[in-house]
Amino acid sequence: MSTERELPAVAPAVTAELVAALTPRLRKRLDAGVAKLADRPVVRDGDTVRITVDDEGSTLELHAPAGVVADVAAIRCGCLLAPDCLHRAAAASAAPVADMTAPAESTGEAGTGVGAGEAGTAEGAGAAQATRSAEGPAGAKGGATAVEESASPSQLVAAHAVLGAVAAVLDAGTDGSGAVLQAELLRAAHTARLAGLPRAAAAAVSVVTALRAARAADPAFRLTELVTAVAETLFVAHRVPFATGAELAGLRGTLRQPYTPDGSLRLYGLFSEPVLTASGYAGAVTWTADAGGRLYTVSDVAPGGAGRAVGAADRAVRIGDTALTHRELARAGLAVSGATVSPTGRLGAGAGVRAVRASGADWRAEPLDRLWAVPVAEQVGQALGGGRDLLFLEVTPVGAVREAAGDCLLADCGGVPLRLTAAHDHPALPHRDNLRLLAAARGSRLRVIARLAVAPHARAQLLATEHPGHVGSRVDLGLDRLQHADLPAPAPASATAPAAACDTGPEAPLHLLRRRVGQAASGGRRVLAFPGDSAADAHRLRRHGLGTAGDILDELLAAAAERSRDAFGRLLPADTHRFARAWLTAARYTDEVDRVLCAAAWGG
């Protein structure tokens, strides 16, 4: 049983406060207490969740209106040691971390909702004002000049707290980052949110979520996601003290996205995808496009699990008075008047918005056909430049290959060898099963919609495809299930795409540095403290023209191994900040090189 999936989400500040209140003796037992709760029965009664915490029948209650425990008093324990017992802190540490930047949708007024696809993030458009006017220095000509805004004292303190907490997590690795270190990071995240740094707060929460998935051996855990979350948190916390103006505004992020009036819209459904986040949110997002090719989304995401992600597609969309479900809208159309739209294209659902059902369009007919007319290299360039990450591709499946993360569909995309992966691994969603079946459609020319995955080779997550056996029909791979009977007979090998589609070609040995980045995030600084024959790796990087990568690897290993001693020869604590800076340099470098190689792999 996965207790985390059954417990309601708990606000970061609640977990931090409960853990901080424990005595040093109880803190040492906290991780064992969290593990023990995983085997205890959980009963949900409306907004209240009850856990029987011992064999004597003592009960722990979590009161979660709207699916979120937002106050320490909402967690009550009936044991003899309450409220100073271990149970309350253990339950909070075992539960999902509530995303306080993405509450359950409020649709009363345009601009009050938070984008479903944006749940768990704080990097949307509409950042805080970048600059402000200020009094010029005494004696300056003109009397007043524009002074670029810098971080406030409270933001400097919050950034330092986040930096120290995530550096401690990186030093310890996943195995050493138990509930106490997680609570320190959640406390820093809460401080950052109060100081007006929602991007840093959201990034810190994502680190805790990834840590818990790793420690629980969650099959959905991906080391790359932990690396990305740690790197994002370190980068934001490191840059805030030095940033000004527009850069600072971007580093701060925003809690909510602004919505602006957009008049009347005529939209055509593209596809619908389930949403299931590790932070306890689930639902569906339906993508639509107007006649000019601009993308819009309609979403229904709220606290919940896999059941809500599967069932949300059959709920009516939350816009106007239309009775269309998400599944129906993906193949129909929508006429909207009084529309309000966020900078990312999410449609608002305020009281003044009206919407009625309209006819849809086939992917190979106007106006949707123009989405596939954009050259692939141009689409990838826009995605890497910060635009939408959806790709509209024409591919020919040529087979499948097993990777460490699961099966991968090989395809030819206009001469580009492409690997298509499942967008989500949860067994309740059909992504993985559909991907395996599509491998049998060798030789079929299909239009697909995928999400770009930044890698040294052409790679994307498959979201929707034309039906391989029924012309004019399409499949939402996260919602619809293909059957063997739906597939055409596979084409002979000679009729498939060129064999080059199965071979991504030689790659620069950047994996030598990337592997060290992943090892440190997983095992902590100590796994790099005894690097072995690291000189050979650095020499190989330089031999392939990656001299900077070799220097970065040398510094990373030196920072991991460095330990000073006091006058009595005793080892002093490691310099976690130096190691964090060296690790961040390596992570950012590999990410940027991957982006360059990704663009080249797609023909950019």
N, C-alpha and C positions, 0 to 999 in steps of 0.2 A: 504494500500500500504506500502511495506517495502522499504523505501528510500535506506537503506544500500545495498540492493540487486541490485539497479539500478545505484547507483553511482560507479565510478571507485575507485580502491584502492588508498589511499593516503599515502605517505611515512611518517613514524613516525616523522622525523625531521620537516616536513612541518606543521603538526598539532601542534607540540610543539611550533614552532616559532609563528604561528598565534595566538594561545591562549595566549602566553606570551606577545604579543604586545597589548592585550586588556587592557583597563582601568579597575580598580577595580569594577566600576559600571557595565560595560559590562560583566565582568566575572560572576557576580551574576545572570545575565540574560542568560548566555550561555546555560544552560540545557533547558530552555524554548525555546530558539531559535532552538536548535536541534530538539525538539519535534514539533515545528511549521513546520520545513522543511519536516517532514514526510507526511504532507497533501498538499504539493505544487506539481504541475505537473513537471515531469522530461522528457526531450526530449534528445535522443542521436542522434548525427549527426557525424558519423565516430569516430574520436578520441576526439570529444568535446561533453560534456554533459551540457545541459542548464536547469536551474531551475528558474521558475518565483517566485520571493521571496516575492512579495507583490501585492496588488490589482491594483497598478498603472502600473504594467507591467515591473518593474525593473527585470533585468535578471542577474543571476549568472552563470558564465561559468567555467567549469573545463576542462582543456586541458590535456588529458592523453594518450600520445603516448605509445604504447605497453600495454595499460590498466592501467598505473600507473601514478599518479600525483607526480612528483619527485621534483618540485620546487614551492616555494611560489608564484612566478609570474604567474604560470599556473592556479591560481584561481583568477578570475577577477569578480568584481561586478559592476553593473551599477547604484546602488542607489546613492543618493546625498551624503551620508556619506563615501562612498568608497574613499580610501582603508582602512580607519580606522573603518569600520562598523563591525557589529556582524556577518553578513551573511557568510563571508569567513571562519571564525573560526568555525561557526556552521556546515557548509557543510563539512569541513575537519573532524570534530568530529563525524558527522553522517555517513561518508563513512567507508568502510572496511579499516583496517590497512594493508598497503602493506607489504609483506614479502620481505624485501630487501636482504635476504640471498637466495631467490629462484626466480630470475627473470625468465621471459619467456625463454623457452629452447633455448639454442644456440647449434647447432649441427655441426658447422663447423669443429671443431677439437675435438678429443677424450679428455675428461677431462674438457671441457668447459661447459657442460650441468650440470644441477642440477637435482637430482633424483626426479621423480614425487612423489613417495611415501615418499620422504624426504622433500617435500615442507613444509615450516613452521618449520623445525627443524634445529638445528645447532650442532647436536650431532653425526654426522656420523663418520665413521672410517676415518683414515688419519689425526688424530689430529696433531697439531703443534708439532715440535720436543720437546721432554720432557726434555732433559738435554743438557748442553753445557759445554765445557771446559773453565776453567777460571784460572787466575793466582792464585797460592797457596799463603797462608799468608807468610809473611817474616819469614825466618828461618825454614820453614817447610822442612822436609827431602824430597828429590826427586825434589825440586824446584817448582813443579806444581802439583796440585791435581784437581780432578773433583769436581766441586761445583754444587750442584743441583740448578736449576734456580728457582727463586721466582718471584712473581708478580711485575711488574714495577710500579713506582709511579702513572702513569696515570691509570693503571688498578686498583690500590687500590682506587683511587678517584672515578672511575667509579663504582666499586663494592659497595662502601659506598653510592653512589647516588642511585643505584638500591635498595639497602637494605632499605634506608630511604623512598623511594617512595612506595615500595610494603608494608612496615610496615604501612604507612599511609593509604593505601588502605585496609589492613586487619583491622585496627582500625576502619575505617568508615563503612566497609561492602559494599554490592552491592548498597543499597539504597543511601548511603552517598558518593559513589565514582562516582561523576558526571564527566562532561567533563574536568573540571579543574584538578582534581586529575589524571584522565586518561592521560591528556597532560603532567603532571609532570612525570608520569611513562614512557611515550613515549620519553620524553627528556632524561631520564636516560638510556633508551634502546639505543637511538642514541649515547649517550656518551660511553656506553659500546661497541657498535659496532666499533666506531672509535678507542677505546683503545685496540682493539684486543680481545674482549670477546663476540664473536658471540653467544655462548650458552646462556649467561645471557640476551643478547639483544632479542633473539628469545623467551626465556621464558617470559620476561616482556611483549612483544607484545602479546603473547598468553593469558596473564592475562587480558589485555585490551580487547581483542576480546571476552573473556568469560564474562567480565563485561558488555559489550554492549549487548550481547545476553540475559543476565539476566535482565538488565534494560528494554529491549525492549519486554520482555515476549516471546522471541523466543521459539517455541515448541521444537526446537532441543537442547535447553540449558540443560545441565546436571550439577548439583552441583558438582558431582565427578570430572568433567573436570576442574571446577574452582579451587577446592581444589588441584588437581594435579598440575595445572599451578602455583598457589601461592606457593605451597611447593617447586617446582622445582626452582622457582626464588629466594626464600629465601635461599634455600640450597646453590645454586651456589654463590650468593652474600656473604653469610656468610663464606663459605669455602675458597674463593679465597685468602684473606689476609694471611691465614695460610698454604696454600698448596704449595708444591714444586714438581719438577720432573714430573713424569708420572701423578700424581693426578692433578697437575696444568694444564697439557696439556689437560686432559679430561674435566676439568672445563672450560677451554677457549673455546673448541669446534673448529669447522672449518666452513668457509664460503662455501667451495666447496669440493666435494669429488674427490680424485685423481682417475684416470683411468689407468689401466695397461694392456699391451697386454696379450691376453689369447689364441692366436692361432686360431685354427679352432674348432667350436662347432657344435654338433648335438643336437638340442633341441626339446622337445615335449611339446605341449601346455597343460596346466592344467586348467586354468580358467581365466576369466577377471573380474575386479571389477571397478565400477565407483569411481571417487574421487571427493569429493565436500567439500571444507574446508571453515571454517568460515572466513578465511583471504582473500577470494575472488578468489581462484584457483579451477579449475575444469578440469576433463578429465577422462582418463581411464588408468589402469595399467593391463597388462597381465602377468601372472605368467607362467613360463616354467621350465622344469627340463631337465638335461642331463642324460645320461645312468647311471651315478653314483649316482644320486639322489640330486645333487647340484641344488639349485634354482636360476633362473635368472628372471629379470623383464624387460619388454619393456613398456615404458610409454609415454603418451602424455598428459601433464598437462600444462595449461596456465591460465592467468586471465580469469574468466568467472563464470557463474552461473549454475543452474541446467540443463538448456538447453544444455550447452556444455558437462556436465557430462553424459547426456543421449545420445547425438549424437556422442561423441568421440569414442564409441565402433565401429562405422561404418566408421571410418577414417582409412586410410592406416597407418600401423605402420611406425615409423620414423627410419628405419634402412635398409641400403642398398637400392636396387632397387625393393624390393618385393612390390607387390600390395596387399598383405594380409591385411585385416582389423584386428582390435583387436579381434572382435567377431570370425573371422575365425581362427586366430592364436590360440585361446583358445582351438580349437579342432583339429588343424593341427600341423605341425612341421616346423622347420626352420633350414637350414644349413648355418652357418655363417663362413666366413673366415676373418682373420685379426681382430678378435674381440677384443674389449677393454671393461674391466669390472671394476666397482667400488667395494670397499670392501663389500658393501651390496648386490652385485649381479646385479646391474643395468647395462644393456648393453649400451655402448656408440654408437654414430652414426656419427663418424668422416668420413672424405672423403675416408679413406682407408678401410672402413668396407664394405664387400660384403655379401649379404644374399639372399637366394632363398628359395622358398617354398619346403617343404618336407612332407612326410607322418607323421601323428600323431600316437598316441597310446591310447588304451582304458585304463581306470583307473585300470582295473583288469588284464591287460596284462603287460608283461615286456616292457620297464624298469620301468614304473610308479608304478607297483604293489609293488615294494620294499618300496615305501614311506609309505604305509599302514602296512608294515611288522614290522616297528619299534615300540616297545612297547610304549603304550600311556604315561606311567609314565616317560619314558626316553625322549619323545618328550617334555613333560611339564617341566622336569628338564632343558633341553637345553634352552627353552624359558625363564624360570625364571633366568637362568644364563647369560642372555644377548644375546642368539642366536635368531634365527628366531622365530616369535611368531605364525606361522601357525601350525595347528594340522591336521593330516590326520587320521580320525576316522571312525570306523564302528559303526553305531548307529541303534537303533530300536525306532522309535517314539512311545510314549505311551499316548500322549494327550497334552493339553495346560493348562496354568494357567495365570491369569492376575496379573501382578505386577504393582507397582506404575509407572514404566517407560513404561508399555505396555505389550502386550501379550508375553509369553515366551513358547517355545516348550520344553516339557519334553521328555527325551529320556533315554534309557539304553545303556551304552557304555561299554560292556564287564563286566557287573556287577556294574559299577560306575553310580550312579544317576546323570544325566547331565541336565543342563538347557542351551538351545540354544536361543540366542536373535538375534534381527535384527542388522545388522552392521551399518545401517543408518536409520534415522527416516524421512528424507525428503519425502513429499508426491509424488514428481515426480519420486522417485525411488521405485521399487516394493518389496524391502526387507520385509516390514511389511506384505503386502498382501500375499506374498509367504509363509511366516512363518505360517500364520494362516491356509493356505490350507494344508500345510504339516502335520498339526496335524491330518488331516483325513487319513493319510497313516499309521495308527497304525498297528503294526505287521510287516511292511516292513523292511527288513534289507538293509540299505543304506550306501554306502560310502560317506562321506562328507569331505569338507575342511572348517575349522573354524579358527578363531583367538582367542587365549587364552585371557580370561578376568580374571585378578587376583581377587579372591574372596575367602572367607572361604569355599565355596563349589565349586564343579566342574561346571564351567561356561565358555561359549565361544560364540563368534559372528559367526553366520552361514554365509558363503560366497558362497559356491557352493555345489551341491549335485547330486548324481545319480538321474535320472528321476524315480519317483516312479511307473510310468506306462509303461515305454518303456525301455526295457533292452538294455544296450549299449549306451544310450543317457544320457546327463547330463545337468544340469541347472545352469547358473550363476545367483544367486538370486538377484543381483543388476541390472541386465540387462534384463533377460528373465522373462516373466510373465506366471505363471502356471494358468491353468483353471480347474474348477471342473471336466470337462470331462477327463482331463489328469490323474486323480487320480484313483487308484483301490478302490474297495469297502472296507471300513474299516473292519479290523479283529474284531471278538468279543472280549470282554474284557478279557475273559479267555485265549485268544491266544496272548495277548500282553506280554510285558516284565514284570518282577516282580513289584509288587506295590511299592517296595523300591525305584524304579526310580522316584517316585513322592515325595519322602520324603528325604530331604537333611540331616535329623537327627538333633540332638541338637547341638547348637553352643555355644561357650564361649561368655559371655556377653560383648564382645569387643565393641558392638554397643553403649554402654554407653559412651565410650570415643570418638568413631567415630562420634556420634551424636553431641557432643560438638564441634568437629573440624569443621563439616559442618555448625553448627549454627554460629560460629564465622566468617567463610568465607562469609556467606550470610548476617548476621545481624550486624556484627562488634563486637568490644570488649564489647559494652554496654549490649548485650544480655546475656553475661556471668557475668556481674558485680553483678547481684543479682541472684546467682545460686540456691536459694531455698534449698531443702534438698539434697545438693550435697554429704553430708557425707554418705548417704545411698548408693549412686552409687559407691563411692570409697570403701565402706565396701563390697559391693557385688562383685566388681572386685577382691578384696583381698581374699574373701571367695572362689572364683573359681581359686585361684592360680595365679592371675594376679596382684601381689603386685606392680610391677613396673608401671603398668597401673594406679593403684590407686594413687601412688605418683605423676605421671605425671598429672593426673586429678586435684589433689589438687593444684599443682603449676600453672596449667593453670587458674584455677578459682581465685587463689590468685593474679596472675598477672593482671587479668581482673578487679578485684575489687580494687586494690591498687590505692589510690589517696592521694597525699600529699597536705598540706596546707601551705600557707605562714604565716608570722608573724601576719597578719590581719585576719587569718582564711579563706582566699579565696582559693578555690581549684586551684592547679597547674595543668598544662597539664599532661596527663597520660604518663607513660613511655612506649611508643609504641614499643621500641626495646625489652624491657623485655617481653612484651606480645607476640611479634613476635617470640622470641626465644622459649618461652613456647609452643606456637602453633605449631611451626615447630617440636619441640620434639614430641608432640602428633601425628602430621601427619606422621612423619617418623616412629614412633613406630607402629602405626596401619598398615601402609603399610608393614613393615617387618613381623609383625605377620600374616597379610593376606597372604603374600607369603609363609610362613611356612605352614599355614593351607591349602592353595591352593595345595601345593605339596602333603600334606597328603590326601586331598580329592581325588586326582587323583591316589592315590596308591603309591606315591613316598616315 
